[in-house]
């Protein structure tokens, strides 16, 4: 389910995640210019997808009522970029056996790369071509698939 309202390109989009009070977490394909911001996960033994290439985002904290709150907080904690809800241009809910998660996209100017500060999680960050993340052998597979969904949606909308 893609929930987007508003102008298709070059304007603002209003995202509605409805009243989704039981989501598990949220991730974001965060573009800096034409490139994608990716993180290298910690390589802690037992960590799911340890050492893999990942996208910003994570689990819901107690008290967070909407997935936008979660993804915006996670982006700030992980890379120091403070985005507003209006910066999110795409939202899609995915259902997993244990519940559902949200996948967002945001597009910022390439110059925002200079403002990135790695937070307390992850080994590092990089900006790469979206196709490089999709084809990376060490990427988180479900996020590679979700990025493909998003890019296909953009192509279909002519964005």
N, C-alpha and C positions, 0 to 999 in steps of 0.2 A: 504494500500500500504506500503510494507516494502522496504526501500531503503538502501541496504547494499552492499558493494563491498569488496572483499579482502578475506583474510584467515578466515576460519570458527572458528578456535580455536587456542589460544596461540599466535596469531600474531596480526598484526595491521589490522584494517578495515578502509576503507575510506568511510565516510558517505556523501551522496549527498542529500541535501534537495532541490535541483533544485533552481531556482530563485523564491523563495516563498516570495514575498514581501507583501502579504496581510494576513499573519497569525495573530491570536489573542494572542497566548501565547504558552508556552512549559512547560512540567513537565519531571521529570527524576526519574527512579527507580535507586537509587544510592546504590550499594552494597558495603559493607565494609567486605571483606572476603566473607563468605557465608550468612551474615546477611544483612538486608535491613534497610537503614536509613529512619526513619519516623519522621514527625513533628506533634505536637499537635497544631491545629489551635487556634487562639485567640477565646475567647467566646463572642466577641462583639455582642450585639443585632443587628440583621439585616444582619450580615455577613453570606454569603452563607457557609454552612457546619461549622458553628461556633462550636468550641470545638472538631471537628472530627480529626481523624488521616489522615494525608496528606503526599504527597511526595514533595520534593523540586521542585520549579519552580513557574511560575506565568505569569502574563501578559506582553505583549510586551511594551517596552518603546519607546517613540518617537526617531526616528533615527536608531533603530535597524532594519537592513535589512534582517537578517537571523535568523531562530529559534535557532540556536546554540548559537548566541550571547545572546539571551534572557535567555536560560536555564543556561548557564555558569555564567552570571551575577547574576541570581536569587540564584543559589547554593552558590555563594560567599556571597551575602547579607544575606542569611538565616542561613548559617552554617559556614561561614568563610573558606570553602575549595575552593582553586583556581584550577579548572580543566582546561585542555586544550581541544581543539576540538578533538584531537587524543584520549582522554580518553573516548569519547562517542563511544559505540560499537554497538548501535542499534538506529534506527530512524523510526518512523511510523507516518504518518499524518492521523488524524481523522477529519471528517467533522461534524460540528454541524450546526444547523439551522442559526446561526448568523455568521458563518465562519468556518475556520479550525484551529486546534491546533496540536501541535507536542508532541510526547511522545518519550523520549530517555531512554537509559539505559547506565550505566557506572559501571565498576567493579574496585574498588581500594583495596589495601591491608587493612586488618583489623586494622593494626597499625595507619591508618589515623584517626581512631576514636579519638585519643589523640589530634588531631589538630582542632576538631570541637569547634566552638564558636558560640553560638546562637546569631543571629542578632536581629533586632528590631521588628520582627514579630514572632508570635507564642508563645505558653506557655512553650514549651520545645521540646526536641528531645529524641529519643531512637533508638537502633538497635534491630531488632527483626527478627525472622524467616519469610521469605516471606509468608509462609502459614498462619502465625498469622495475617499478614496484610490483606490477602485475606478474611479470615474468621471473621475479627473484626466487631462487630456490629456497631461500631462507626467510621468505615473507610469511606472515600469518595467512594461511590459505583462505579462511572465511573473509578476511578483509580485502584480499586480492579480488575475490569474487564480488564483493560489494562495491569495490571501486569500478569494476567492469560494469556492473548494473548502473552505477551513477553516470559513467561516461556514455553508455548506450542511451540513457535517458536524455542527456544533453544533446547528443547527436539527433535523436528523434524530435526534440523540441527546436532544433536549429540554434541552440545556444552556444 
